[in-house]
Amino acid sequence: MIKKVYSSDLDLYNLSTKRVDFSIPKDTFDYRGLVVNKPWGYEYLIFQNGSVAIWVLNLKVNGSTSLHCHPQKKTSLIVLSG
């Protein structure tokens, strides 16, 4: 099943109160071939080119990531199970 999730008014308000610092240097570390452990599970990069990066995220049961956004990027999530 594919489901589109829309931003709520509360989501838009919370994001509007955040400041974005574009002066932070871009992360140039090469994550290919590494499993990156996170408090909520782990992630790893399976493909990357100049236009797209595909990450696999594995969340612990009942886990969740923090609220965050990626300025100037579009993000899609495909739930494979759970």
Secondary structure in CASP SS format (residue, H / E / C, confidence):
PFRMAT SS
TARGET T0000
AUTHOR 0000-0000-0000
METHOD secondary structure of the structure
MODEL  1
M C 1.00
I C 1.00
K C 1.00
K C 1.00
V C 1.00
Y C 1.00
S C 1.00
S C 1.00
D H 1.00
L H 1.00
D H 1.00
L H 1.00
Y H 1.00
N H 1.00
L H 1.00
S H 1.00
T C 1.00
K C 1.00
R C 1.00
V C 1.00
D C 1.00
F C 1.00
S C 1.00
I C 1.00
P C 1.00
K C 1.00
D C 1.00
T C 1.00
F C 1.00
D C 1.00
Y C 1.00
R C 1.00
G C 1.00
L C 1.00
V E 1.00
V E 1.00
N E 1.00
K E 1.00
P C 1.00
W C 1.00
G E 1.00
Y E 1.00
E E 1.00
Y E 1.00
L E 1.00
I E 1.00
F E 1.00
Q E 1.00
N C 1.00
G C 1.00
S C 1.00
V C 1.00
A E 1.00
I E 1.00
W E 1.00
V E 1.00
L E 1.00
N E 1.00
L E 1.00
K C 1.00
V C 1.00
N C 1.00
G C 1.00
S C 1.00
T C 1.00
S C 1.00
L C 1.00
H C 1.00
C C 1.00
H C 1.00
P C 1.00
Q C 1.00
K C 1.00
K C 1.00
T C 1.00
S C 1.00
L C 1.00
I C 1.00
V C 1.00
L C 1.00
S C 1.00
G C 1.00
END
